[in-house]
Amino acid sequence: MAKTELSKSMETSPTRSGDVFAAMRNEMDRMFERFEHGFPRWPALFREHGHGNGTMLMPELDVKESADAVTIEVELPGVDEKDVSVTLANGLLTIKGEKKMAKEEKKENYYLSERSYGTFERTLRLPESIDEAKIEAKFDKGVLKVKAAKKPEAIKAERKIEIKKT
């Protein structure tokens, strides 16, 4: 009886059909990647968000905090520096840009031309301890590194507390 109830709930589940198509699409992507030597789909470093025409790529971030700064690293493979912008407004740091990919192949018996484009954007709130005048960004070999220095008063000196015997 429990088996029958479970199979009925699986048949009527509204998310079930979407899951099947997503799984099928992922499997087809994996299959095509095996045949397309050197031309894979978007790197796993980007996640797709949205549906239909509103799909946006979202790069993964690494955020590290030290005593004197917060550092954000974003890997953007295949993205040119000129296609990336970093802005700060009301304590929100926004990294956005566009990934463009084009492939053209001419051989004796065929001609292949493919182009794909996608925008990406990530926004994060910086802590109040950040000195907004001391934020710098560097882009090197597909990695964007944003370093936000903390205000001097936010950097507290560490002192050792003596442990006394009772």
VMD Tcl script that builds the backbone (N, CA, C; Angstrom):
set m [mol new atoms 498]
animate dup $m
set s [atomselect $m all]
$s set {name element resname resid chain x y z} {
  {N N MET 1 A 0.809 -1.188 0.000}
  {CA C MET 1 A 0.000 0.000 0.000}
  {C C MET 1 A 0.859 1.261 0.000}
  {N N ALA 2 A 1.930 1.250 0.757}
  {CA C ALA 2 A 2.830 2.403 0.772}
  {C C ALA 2 A 3.468 2.609 -0.586}
  {N N LYS 3 A 3.757 1.504 -1.283}
  {CA C LYS 3 A 4.357 1.608 -2.618}
  {C C LYS 3 A 3.410 2.305 -3.582}
  {N N THR 4 A 2.133 1.970 -3.525}
  {CA C THR 4 A 1.148 2.570 -4.412}
  {C C THR 4 A 1.025 4.063 -4.142}
  {N N GLU 5 A 0.983 4.465 -2.871}
  {CA C GLU 5 A 0.892 5.872 -2.521}
  {C C GLU 5 A 2.112 6.643 -2.994}
  {N N LEU 6 A 3.291 6.045 -2.855}
  {CA C LEU 6 A 4.522 6.696 -3.288}
  {C C LEU 6 A 4.528 6.889 -4.793}
  {N N SER 7 A 4.135 5.866 -5.555}
  {CA C SER 7 A 4.140 6.001 -7.016}
  {C C SER 7 A 3.109 7.027 -7.470}
  {N N LYS 8 A 1.952 7.120 -6.785}
  {CA C LYS 8 A 0.951 8.125 -7.139}
  {C C LYS 8 A 1.482 9.526 -6.878}
  {N N SER 9 A 2.170 9.725 -5.737}
  {CA C SER 9 A 2.698 11.053 -5.430}
  {C C SER 9 A 3.788 11.444 -6.415}
  {N N MET 10 A 4.535 10.473 -6.907}
  {CA C MET 10 A 5.571 10.778 -7.895}
  {C C MET 10 A 4.946 11.190 -9.219}
  {N N GLU 11 A 3.821 10.565 -9.595}
  {CA C GLU 11 A 3.162 10.894 -10.851}
  {C C GLU 11 A 2.554 12.290 -10.827}
  {N N THR 12 A 2.049 12.719 -9.682}
  {CA C THR 12 A 1.352 13.993 -9.621}
  {C C THR 12 A 2.228 15.142 -9.141}
  {N N SER 13 A 3.465 14.863 -8.816}
  {CA C SER 13 A 4.358 15.903 -8.315}
  {C C SER 13 A 4.619 16.935 -9.404}
  {N N PRO 14 A 4.362 18.245 -9.148}
  {CA C PRO 14 A 4.532 19.268 -10.181}
  {C C PRO 14 A 5.988 19.501 -10.557}
  {N N THR 15 A 6.941 19.241 -9.667}
  {CA C THR 15 A 8.346 19.482 -9.981}
  {C C THR 15 A 8.976 18.281 -10.668}
  {N N ARG 16 A 8.309 17.155 -10.665}
  {CA C ARG 16 A 8.884 15.928 -11.223}
  {C C ARG 16 A 9.208 16.084 -12.705}
  {N N SER 17 A 8.277 16.629 -13.503}
  {CA C SER 17 A 8.525 16.739 -14.941}
  {C C SER 17 A 9.690 17.686 -15.220}
  {N N GLY 18 A 9.821 18.782 -14.474}
  {CA C GLY 18 A 10.939 19.694 -14.646}
  {C C GLY 18 A 12.254 19.016 -14.319}
  {N N ASP 19 A 12.269 18.183 -13.297}
  {CA C ASP 19 A 13.477 17.460 -12.914}
  {C C ASP 19 A 13.908 16.500 -14.019}
  {N N VAL 20 A 12.953 15.837 -14.643}
  {CA C VAL 20 A 13.267 14.883 -15.706}
  {C C VAL 20 A 13.917 15.603 -16.881}
  {N N PHE 21 A 13.352 16.731 -17.278}
  {CA C PHE 21 A 13.914 17.462 -18.410}
  {C C PHE 21 A 15.280 18.049 -18.087}
  {N N ALA 22 A 15.462 18.539 -16.855}
  {CA C ALA 22 A 16.765 19.071 -16.455}
  {C C ALA 22 A 17.812 17.964 -16.455}
  {N N ALA 23 A 17.441 16.807 -15.946}
  {CA C ALA 23 A 18.373 15.669 -15.931}
  {C C ALA 23 A 18.712 15.237 -17.356}
  {N N MET 24 A 17.711 15.229 -18.218}
  {CA C MET 24 A 17.935 14.845 -19.614}
  {C C MET 24 A 18.863 15.846 -20.313}
  {N N ARG 25 A 18.639 17.132 -20.058}
  {CA C ARG 25 A 19.471 18.181 -20.653}
  {C C ARG 25 A 20.915 18.062 -20.169}
  {N N ASN 26 A 21.097 17.831 -18.870}
  {CA C ASN 26 A 22.452 17.665 -18.326}
  {C C ASN 26 A 23.150 16.455 -18.924}
  {N N GLU 27 A 22.423 15.370 -19.084}
  {CA C GLU 27 A 23.021 14.167 -19.664}
  {C C GLU 27 A 23.412 14.401 -21.128}
  {N N MET 28 A 22.580 15.123 -21.865}
  {CA C MET 28 A 22.918 15.423 -23.256}
  {C C MET 28 A 24.136 16.344 -23.336}
  {N N ASP 29 A 24.236 17.330 -22.424}
  {CA C ASP 29 A 25.417 18.196 -22.377}
  {C C ASP 29 A 26.670 17.363 -22.153}
  {N N ARG 30 A 26.605 16.431 -21.200}
  {CA C ARG 30 A 27.771 15.568 -20.933}
  {C C ARG 30 A 28.130 14.737 -22.154}
  {N N MET 31 A 27.105 14.222 -22.853}
  {CA C MET 31 A 27.357 13.404 -24.033}
  {C C MET 31 A 28.034 14.230 -25.135}
  {N N PHE 32 A 27.542 15.437 -25.400}
  {CA C PHE 32 A 28.129 16.275 -26.437}
  {C C PHE 32 A 29.541 16.714 -26.074}
  {N N GLU 33 A 29.798 16.941 -24.785}
  {CA C GLU 33 A 31.147 17.334 -24.362}
  {C C GLU 33 A 32.170 16.254 -24.698}
  {N N ARG 34 A 31.752 14.999 -24.668}
  {CA C ARG 34 A 32.669 13.899 -25.007}
  {C C ARG 34 A 33.107 13.978 -26.467}
  {N N PHE 35 A 32.236 14.491 -27.336}
  {CA C PHE 35 A 32.538 14.548 -28.762}
  {C C PHE 35 A 33.153 15.874 -29.193}
  {N N GLU 36 A 32.930 16.932 -28.435}
  {CA C GLU 36 A 33.418 18.260 -28.809}
  {C C GLU 36 A 34.761 18.533 -28.145}
  {N N HIS 37 A 35.785 17.900 -28.617}
  {CA C HIS 37 A 37.115 18.048 -28.025}
  {C C HIS 37 A 37.533 19.513 -28.011}
  {N N GLY 38 A 37.775 20.037 -26.820}
  {CA C GLY 38 A 38.275 21.399 -26.694}
  {C C GLY 38 A 37.222 22.488 -26.760}
  {N N PHE 39 A 35.948 22.150 -26.865}
  {CA C PHE 39 A 34.916 23.186 -26.908}
  {C C PHE 39 A 33.763 22.819 -25.976}
  {N N PRO 40 A 34.007 22.832 -24.675}
  {CA C PRO 40 A 32.952 22.456 -23.725}
  {C C PRO 40 A 31.933 23.562 -23.548}
  {N N ARG 41 A 30.841 23.232 -22.855}
  {CA C ARG 41 A 29.845 24.255 -22.525}
  {C C ARG 41 A 30.439 25.200 -21.496}
  {N N TRP 42 A 29.653 26.141 -20.955}
  {CA C TRP 42 A 30.132 27.092 -19.962}
  {C C TRP 42 A 30.830 26.347 -18.838}
  {N N PRO 43 A 31.930 26.874 -18.344}
  {CA C PRO 43 A 32.628 26.198 -17.251}
  {C C PRO 43 A 31.740 26.056 -16.022}
  {N N ALA 44 A 32.056 25.052 -15.202}
  {CA C ALA 44 A 31.281 24.811 -13.979}
  {C C ALA 44 A 31.434 25.967 -12.995}
  {N N LEU 45 A 32.388 26.864 -13.253}
  {CA C LEU 45 A 32.578 28.006 -12.376}
  {C C LEU 45 A 31.421 28.990 -12.475}
  {N N PHE 46 A 30.595 28.830 -13.498}
  {CA C PHE 46 A 29.426 29.674 -13.672}
  {C C PHE 46 A 28.183 28.835 -13.439}
  {N N ARG 47 A 27.234 29.351 -12.671}
  {CA C ARG 47 A 25.944 28.701 -12.485}
  {C C ARG 47 A 24.914 29.528 -13.243}
  {N N GLU 48 A 23.952 28.853 -13.863}
  {CA C GLU 48 A 22.900 29.579 -14.568}
  {C C GLU 48 A 21.753 29.852 -13.613}
  {N N HIS 49 A 21.206 31.070 -13.680}
  {CA C HIS 49 A 20.069 31.448 -12.858}
  {C C HIS 49 A 19.005 32.050 -13.748}
  {N N GLY 50 A 17.769 31.755 -13.456}
  {CA C GLY 50 A 16.660 32.303 -14.221}
  {C C GLY 50 A 16.110 31.274 -15.190}
  {N N HIS 51 A 15.114 31.675 -15.929}
  {CA C HIS 51 A 14.467 30.779 -16.886}
  {C C HIS 51 A 14.250 31.527 -18.185}
  {N N GLY 52 A 14.255 30.806 -19.264}
  {CA C GLY 52 A 13.974 31.403 -20.572}
  {C C GLY 52 A 15.007 32.434 -20.954}
  {N N ASN 53 A 14.539 33.571 -21.468}
  {CA C ASN 53 A 15.432 34.621 -21.945}
  {C C ASN 53 A 16.132 35.355 -20.815}
  {N N GLY 54 A 15.667 35.217 -19.577}
  {CA C GLY 54 A 16.249 35.929 -18.460}
  {C C GLY 54 A 17.395 35.189 -17.787}
  {N N THR 55 A 17.978 34.184 -18.434}
  {CA C THR 55 A 19.050 33.408 -17.817}
  {C C THR 55 A 20.308 34.247 -17.677}
  {N N MET 56 A 20.911 34.178 -16.500}
  {CA C MET 56 A 22.131 34.925 -16.223}
  {C C MET 56 A 23.149 33.970 -15.620}
  {N N LEU 57 A 24.389 34.113 -16.010}
  {CA C LEU 57 A 25.458 33.307 -15.439}
  {C C LEU 57 A 25.896 33.939 -14.130}
  {N N MET 58 A 26.242 33.116 -13.152}
  {CA C MET 58 A 26.660 33.646 -11.863}
  {C C MET 58 A 27.990 32.995 -11.473}
  {N N PRO 59 A 29.089 33.764 -11.533}
  {CA C PRO 59 A 30.386 33.184 -11.178}
  {C C PRO 59 A 30.492 32.920 -9.682}
  {N N GLU 60 A 31.251 31.910 -9.332}
  {CA C GLU 60 A 31.492 31.565 -7.930}
  {C C GLU 60 A 32.482 32.556 -7.332}
  {N N LEU 61 A 32.305 32.873 -6.048}
  {CA C LEU 61 A 33.183 33.805 -5.341}
  {C C LEU 61 A 33.916 33.081 -4.219}
  {N N ASP 62 A 35.136 33.512 -3.949}
  {CA C ASP 62 A 35.861 33.123 -2.748}
  {C C ASP 62 A 36.045 34.400 -1.951}
  {N N VAL 63 A 35.536 34.442 -0.728}
  {CA C VAL 63 A 35.657 35.623 0.122}
  {C C VAL 63 A 36.486 35.234 1.339}
  {N N LYS 64 A 37.549 36.003 1.564}
  {CA C LYS 64 A 38.440 35.740 2.694}
  {C C LYS 64 A 38.577 37.015 3.508}
  {N N GLU 65 A 38.551 36.866 4.826}
  {CA C GLU 65 A 38.723 38.016 5.692}
  {C C GLU 65 A 39.972 37.832 6.529}
  {N N SER 66 A 40.800 38.856 6.555}
  {CA C SER 66 A 41.981 38.861 7.416}
  {C C SER 66 A 41.812 39.991 8.418}
  {N N ALA 67 A 42.815 40.210 9.237}
  {CA C ALA 67 A 42.727 41.257 10.258}
  {C C ALA 67 A 42.597 42.649 9.650}
  {N N ASP 68 A 43.175 42.860 8.450}
  {CA C ASP 68 A 43.190 44.207 7.880}
  {C C ASP 68 A 42.392 44.393 6.593}
  {N N ALA 69 A 41.818 43.310 6.032}
  {CA C ALA 69 A 41.103 43.461 4.756}
  {C C ALA 69 A 40.149 42.301 4.497}
  {N N VAL 70 A 39.261 42.537 3.540}
  {CA C VAL 70 A 38.403 41.487 2.994}
  {C C VAL 70 A 38.809 41.342 1.535}
  {N N THR 71 A 39.077 40.114 1.099}
  {CA C THR 71 A 39.504 39.855 -0.273}
  {C C THR 71 A 38.481 38.961 -0.959}
  {N N ILE 72 A 38.077 39.374 -2.150}
  {CA C ILE 72 A 37.119 38.615 -2.953}
  {C C ILE 72 A 37.837 38.188 -4.226}
  {N N GLU 73 A 37.818 36.888 -4.506}
  {CA C GLU 73 A 38.417 36.373 -5.742}
  {C C GLU 73 A 37.333 35.725 -6.580}
  {N N VAL 74 A 37.348 36.050 -7.880}
  {CA C VAL 74 A 36.371 35.521 -8.820}
  {C C VAL 74 A 37.130 34.975 -10.023}
  {N N GLU 75 A 36.953 33.705 -10.314}
  {CA C GLU 75 A 37.574 33.124 -11.506}
  {C C GLU 75 A 36.631 33.338 -12.678}
  {N N LEU 76 A 37.161 33.992 -13.716}
  {CA C LEU 76 A 36.372 34.323 -14.905}
  {C C LEU 76 A 37.096 33.817 -16.155}
  {N N PRO 77 A 37.180 32.506 -16.350}
  {CA C PRO 77 A 37.909 31.982 -17.502}
  {C C PRO 77 A 37.280 32.412 -18.820}
  {N N GLY 78 A 38.109 32.836 -19.739}
  {CA C GLY 78 A 37.621 33.231 -21.055}
  {C C GLY 78 A 36.996 34.611 -21.111}
  {N N VAL 79 A 37.041 35.358 -20.016}
  {CA C VAL 79 A 36.471 36.699 -19.975}
  {C C VAL 79 A 37.606 37.711 -20.061}
  {N N ASP 80 A 37.440 38.727 -20.916}
  {CA C ASP 80 A 38.449 39.784 -21.035}
  {C C ASP 80 A 38.231 40.832 -19.954}
  {N N GLU 81 A 39.318 41.452 -19.536}
  {CA C GLU 81 A 39.264 42.489 -18.503}
  {C C GLU 81 A 38.316 43.623 -18.897}
  {N N LYS 82 A 38.302 43.977 -20.181}
  {CA C LYS 82 A 37.457 45.075 -20.656}
  {C C LYS 82 A 35.962 44.749 -20.551}
  {N N ASP 83 A 35.621 43.468 -20.379}
  {CA C ASP 83 A 34.223 43.050 -20.285}
  {C C ASP 83 A 33.746 42.894 -18.841}
  {N N VAL 84 A 34.557 43.356 -17.871}
  {CA C VAL 84 A 34.228 43.227 -16.452}
  {C C VAL 84 A 34.164 44.613 -15.823}
  {N N SER 85 A 33.172 44.834 -14.954}
  {CA C SER 85 A 33.119 46.091 -14.193}
  {C C SER 85 A 32.893 45.767 -12.721}
  {N N VAL 86 A 33.503 46.599 -11.871}
  {CA C VAL 86 A 33.348 46.478 -10.421}
  {C C VAL 86 A 32.863 47.832 -9.923}
  {N N THR 87 A 31.722 47.855 -9.223}
  {CA C THR 87 A 31.173 49.104 -8.716}
  {C C THR 87 A 30.827 48.960 -7.239}
  {N N LEU 88 A 30.774 50.101 -6.560}
  {CA C LEU 88 A 30.402 50.141 -5.151}
  {C C LEU 88 A 29.356 51.229 -4.964}
  {N N ALA 89 A 28.221 50.884 -4.378}
  {CA C ALA 89 A 27.159 51.856 -4.105}
  {C C ALA 89 A 26.422 51.436 -2.847}
  {N N ASN 90 A 26.366 52.327 -1.876}
  {CA C ASN 90 A 25.645 52.093 -0.624}
  {C C ASN 90 A 26.090 50.816 0.089}
  {N N GLY 91 A 27.394 50.560 0.071}
  {CA C GLY 91 A 27.933 49.379 0.751}
  {C C GLY 91 A 27.793 48.083 -0.021}
  {N N LEU 92 A 27.258 48.142 -1.249}
  {CA C LEU 92 A 27.093 46.953 -2.079}
  {C C LEU 92 A 28.161 46.924 -3.167}
  {N N LEU 93 A 28.941 45.869 -3.195}
  {CA C LEU 93 A 29.960 45.676 -4.227}
  {C C LEU 93 A 29.346 44.811 -5.322}
  {N N THR 94 A 29.363 45.309 -6.554}
  {CA C THR 94 A 28.780 44.577 -7.678}
  {C C THR 94 A 29.852 44.285 -8.710}
  {N N ILE 95 A 29.941 43.020 -9.082}
  {CA C ILE 95 A 30.861 42.567 -10.129}
  {C C ILE 95 A 29.979 42.065 -11.260}
  {N N LYS 96 A 30.128 42.675 -12.437}
  {CA C LYS 96 A 29.318 42.213 -13.556}
  {C C LYS 96 A 30.118 42.282 -14.848}
  {N N GLY 97 A 29.625 41.559 -15.817}
  {CA C GLY 97 A 30.310 41.544 -17.094}
  {C C GLY 97 A 29.624 40.642 -18.089}
  {N N GLU 98 A 30.369 40.348 -19.142}
  {CA C GLU 98 A 29.830 39.539 -20.227}
  {C C GLU 98 A 30.875 38.534 -20.679}
  {N N LYS 99 A 30.434 37.314 -20.844}
  {CA C LYS 99 A 31.305 36.265 -21.367}
  {C C LYS 99 A 30.916 36.051 -22.822}
  {N N LYS 100 A 31.919 36.155 -23.693}
  {CA C LYS 100 A 31.694 35.963 -25.124}
  {C C LYS 100 A 32.558 34.798 -25.573}
  {N N MET 101 A 31.969 33.904 -26.316}
  {CA C MET 101 A 32.721 32.770 -26.806}
  {C C MET 101 A 32.401 32.585 -28.289}
  {N N ALA 102 A 33.443 32.477 -29.080}
  {CA C ALA 102 A 33.254 32.264 -30.514}
  {C C ALA 102 A 34.206 31.185 -30.984}
  {N N LYS 103 A 33.738 30.352 -31.886}
  {CA C LYS 103 A 34.572 29.281 -32.441}
  {C C LYS 103 A 34.306 29.223 -33.933}
  {N N GLU 104 A 35.378 29.180 -34.661}
  {CA C GLU 104 A 35.260 29.056 -36.106}
  {C C GLU 104 A 36.273 28.009 -36.548}
  {N N GLU 105 A 35.784 27.055 -37.338}
  {CA C GLU 105 A 36.639 25.968 -37.782}
  {C C GLU 105 A 36.376 25.715 -39.266}
  {N N LYS 106 A 37.446 25.754 -40.050}
  {CA C LYS 106 A 37.324 25.481 -41.478}
  {C C LYS 106 A 38.179 24.264 -41.800}
  {N N LYS 107 A 37.542 23.280 -42.370}
  {CA C LYS 107 A 38.243 22.069 -42.804}
  {C C LYS 107 A 37.855 21.820 -44.257}
  {N N GLU 108 A 38.451 20.827 -44.820}
  {CA C GLU 108 A 38.215 20.541 -46.233}
  {C C GLU 108 A 36.743 20.275 -46.548}
  {N N ASN 109 A 36.071 19.514 -45.666}
  {CA C ASN 109 A 34.698 19.104 -45.967}
  {C C ASN 109 A 33.619 19.825 -45.170}
  {N N TYR 110 A 34.005 20.731 -44.284}
  {CA C TYR 110 A 32.976 21.419 -43.519}
  {C C TYR 110 A 33.470 22.763 -42.991}
  {N N TYR 111 A 32.485 23.560 -42.573}
  {CA C TYR 111 A 32.744 24.863 -41.969}
  {C C TYR 111 A 31.869 24.971 -40.719}
  {N N LEU 112 A 32.473 25.308 -39.583}
  {CA C LEU 112 A 31.747 25.425 -38.323}
  {C C LEU 112 A 31.967 26.813 -37.745}
  {N N SER 113 A 30.871 27.483 -37.399}
  {CA C SER 113 A 30.941 28.799 -36.776}
  {C C SER 113 A 29.913 28.847 -35.657}
  {N N GLU 114 A 30.389 29.034 -34.415}
  {CA C GLU 114 A 29.489 29.092 -33.270}
  {C C GLU 114 A 29.838 30.303 -32.416}
  {N N ARG 115 A 28.814 30.943 -31.906}
  {CA C ARG 115 A 29.005 32.081 -31.008}
  {C C ARG 115 A 28.005 31.950 -29.864}
  {N N SER 116 A 28.456 32.293 -28.671}
  {CA C SER 116 A 27.538 32.322 -27.534}
  {C C SER 116 A 27.930 33.463 -26.612}
  {N N TYR 117 A 26.939 34.023 -25.964}
  {CA C TYR 117 A 27.142 35.174 -25.092}
  {C C TYR 117 A 26.337 34.963 -23.822}
  {N N GLY 118 A 26.797 35.542 -22.755}
  {CA C GLY 118 A 26.050 35.485 -21.503}
  {C C GLY 118 A 26.542 36.563 -20.564}
  {N N THR 119 A 25.622 37.151 -19.817}
  {CA C THR 119 A 26.018 38.150 -18.839}
  {C C THR 119 A 26.090 37.500 -17.467}
  {N N PHE 120 A 26.894 38.096 -16.594}
  {CA C PHE 120 A 26.964 37.610 -15.223}
  {C C PHE 120 A 26.987 38.798 -14.288}
  {N N GLU 121 A 26.538 38.550 -13.062}
  {CA C GLU 121 A 26.505 39.615 -12.057}
  {C C GLU 121 A 26.465 38.989 -10.671}
  {N N ARG 122 A 27.270 39.528 -9.770}
  {CA C ARG 122 A 27.247 39.140 -8.353}
  {C C ARG 122 A 27.310 40.407 -7.528}
  {N N THR 123 A 26.475 40.496 -6.528}
  {CA C THR 123 A 26.450 41.641 -5.623}
  {C C THR 123 A 26.548 41.119 -4.198}
  {N N LEU 124 A 27.408 41.769 -3.409}
  {CA C LEU 124 A 27.485 41.399 -2.007}
  {C C LEU 124 A 27.678 42.635 -1.152}
  {N N ARG 125 A 27.105 42.567 0.042}
  {CA C ARG 125 A 27.198 43.686 0.978}
  {C C ARG 125 A 28.514 43.575 1.722}
  {N N LEU 126 A 29.276 44.679 1.713}
  {CA C LEU 126 A 30.535 44.718 2.444}
  {C C LEU 126 A 30.262 45.106 3.892}
  {N N PRO 127 A 31.070 44.610 4.819}
  {CA C PRO 127 A 30.874 44.982 6.224}
  {C C PRO 127 A 31.119 46.476 6.440}
  {N N GLU 128 A 30.530 47.033 7.489}
  {CA C GLU 128 A 30.700 48.452 7.791}
  {C C GLU 128 A 32.141 48.787 8.168}
  {N N SER 129 A 32.927 47.782 8.509}
  {CA C SER 129 A 34.321 48.016 8.897}
  {C C SER 129 A 35.229 48.325 7.706}
  {N N ILE 130 A 34.691 48.249 6.484}
  {CA C ILE 130 A 35.492 48.481 5.267}
  {C C ILE 130 A 35.635 49.984 5.007}
  {N N ASP 131 A 36.835 50.391 4.634}
  {CA C ASP 131 A 37.105 51.771 4.220}
  {C C ASP 131 A 36.815 51.841 2.722}
  {N N GLU 132 A 35.684 52.436 2.354}
  {CA C GLU 132 A 35.246 52.458 0.952}
  {C C GLU 132 A 36.227 53.173 0.033}
  {N N ALA 133 A 37.072 54.040 0.572}
  {CA C ALA 133 A 38.067 54.748 -0.244}
  {C C ALA 133 A 39.281 53.862 -0.543}
  {N N LYS 134 A 39.386 52.732 0.127}
  {CA C LYS 134 A 40.560 51.865 -0.046}
  {C C LYS 134 A 40.166 50.489 -0.571}
  {N N ILE 135 A 39.488 50.499 -1.699}
  {CA C ILE 135 A 39.127 49.254 -2.376}
  {C C ILE 135 A 39.834 49.248 -3.722}
  {N N GLU 136 A 40.512 48.159 -4.008}
  {CA C GLU 136 A 41.209 48.056 -5.296}
  {C C GLU 136 A 40.884 46.720 -5.945}
  {N N ALA 137 A 40.912 46.724 -7.276}
  {CA C ALA 137 A 40.623 45.517 -8.047}
  {C C ALA 137 A 41.745 45.269 -9.041}
  {N N LYS 138 A 42.129 44.001 -9.166}
  {CA C LYS 138 A 43.152 43.591 -10.133}
  {C C LYS 138 A 42.621 42.399 -10.918}
  {N N PHE 139 A 42.957 42.366 -12.195}
  {CA C PHE 139 A 42.530 41.274 -13.065}
  {C C PHE 139 A 43.776 40.677 -13.694}
  {N N ASP 140 A 44.030 39.396 -13.456}
  {CA C ASP 140 A 45.227 38.752 -13.984}
  {C C ASP 140 A 44.911 37.318 -14.373}
  {N N LYS 141 A 45.129 36.978 -15.636}
  {CA C LYS 141 A 44.957 35.623 -16.160}
  {C C LYS 141 A 43.598 35.016 -15.817}
  {N N GLY 142 A 42.542 35.800 -16.019}
  {CA C GLY 142 A 41.194 35.294 -15.816}
  {C C GLY 142 A 40.716 35.287 -14.371}
  {N N VAL 143 A 41.491 35.873 -13.458}
  {CA C VAL 143 A 41.083 35.931 -12.051}
  {C C VAL 143 A 40.972 37.391 -11.623}
  {N N LEU 144 A 39.788 37.762 -11.144}
  {CA C LEU 144 A 39.560 39.091 -10.613}
  {C C LEU 144 A 39.751 39.025 -9.103}
  {N N LYS 145 A 40.573 39.920 -8.574}
  {CA C LYS 145 A 40.833 39.959 -7.136}
  {C C LYS 145 A 40.505 41.360 -6.641}
  {N N VAL 146 A 39.514 41.465 -5.743}
  {CA C VAL 146 A 39.104 42.736 -5.160}
  {C C VAL 146 A 39.531 42.709 -3.695}
  {N N LYS 147 A 40.318 43.723 -3.312}
  {CA C LYS 147 A 40.785 43.802 -1.925}
  {C C LYS 147 A 40.214 45.070 -1.310}
  {N N ALA 148 A 39.472 44.898 -0.208}
  {CA C ALA 148 A 38.839 46.012 0.496}
  {C C ALA 148 A 39.479 46.132 1.876}
  {N N ALA 149 A 40.242 47.213 2.066}
  {CA C ALA 149 A 40.923 47.426 3.351}
  {C C ALA 149 A 39.922 47.837 4.421}
  {N N LYS 150 A 40.216 47.439 5.645}
  {CA C LYS 150 A 39.357 47.821 6.772}
  {C C LYS 150 A 39.775 49.183 7.305}
  {N N LYS 151 A 38.834 49.859 7.950}
  {CA C LYS 151 A 39.127 51.136 8.597}
  {C C LYS 151 A 40.120 50.896 9.738}
  {N N PRO 152 A 40.997 51.872 10.008}
  {CA C PRO 152 A 41.989 51.684 11.077}
  {C C PRO 152 A 41.370 51.334 12.433}
  {N N GLU 153 A 40.234 51.936 12.749}
  {CA C GLU 153 A 39.609 51.646 14.040}
  {C C GLU 153 A 39.014 50.237 14.098}
  {N N ALA 154 A 38.798 49.639 12.923}
  {CA C ALA 154 A 38.261 48.276 12.887}
  {C C ALA 154 A 39.348 47.236 13.122}
  {N N ILE 155 A 40.591 47.648 12.896}
  {CA C ILE 155 A 41.715 46.733 13.096}
  {C C ILE 155 A 42.128 46.849 14.560}
  {N N LYS 156 A 41.736 45.883 15.306}
  {CA C LYS 156 A 42.019 45.919 16.739}
  {C C LYS 156 A 43.273 45.110 17.033}
  {N N ALA 157 A 44.065 45.659 17.899}
  {CA C ALA 157 A 45.277 44.949 18.310}
  {C C ALA 157 A 44.888 43.750 19.172}
  {N N GLU 158 A 45.555 42.676 18.936}
  {CA C GLU 158 A 45.304 41.470 19.707}
  {C C GLU 158 A 46.162 41.504 20.961}
  {N N ARG 159 A 45.581 41.145 22.071}
  {CA C ARG 159 A 46.379 41.066 23.274}
  {C C ARG 159 A 46.093 39.748 23.954}
  {N N LYS 160 A 47.096 39.240 24.558}
  {CA C LYS 160 A 46.990 37.952 25.210}
  {C C LYS 160 A 46.440 38.173 26.618}
  {N N ILE 161 A 45.478 37.346 26.991}
  {CA C ILE 161 A 44.873 37.403 28.316}
  {C C ILE 161 A 45.523 36.321 29.182}
  {N N GLU 162 A 46.031 36.766 30.302}
  {CA C GLU 162 A 46.690 35.805 31.204}
  {C C GLU 162 A 45.628 34.952 31.901}
  {N N ILE 163 A 45.897 33.683 31.977}
  {CA C ILE 163 A 44.993 32.755 32.667}
  {C C ILE 163 A 45.534 32.542 34.060}
  {N N LYS 164 A 44.734 32.875 35.042}
  {CA C LYS 164 A 45.167 32.774 36.443}
  {C C LYS 164 A 44.638 31.500 37.065}
  {N N LYS 165 A 45.409 30.979 37.990}
  {CA C LYS 165 A 44.964 29.798 38.748}
  {C C LYS 165 A 44.034 30.249 39.855}
  {N N THR 166 A 43.036 29.464 40.111}
  {CA C THR 166 A 42.091 29.824 41.190}
  {C C THR 166 A 42.423 29.127 42.478}
}
mol reanalyze $m
mol bondsrecalc $m
mol representation Tube
mol addrep $m
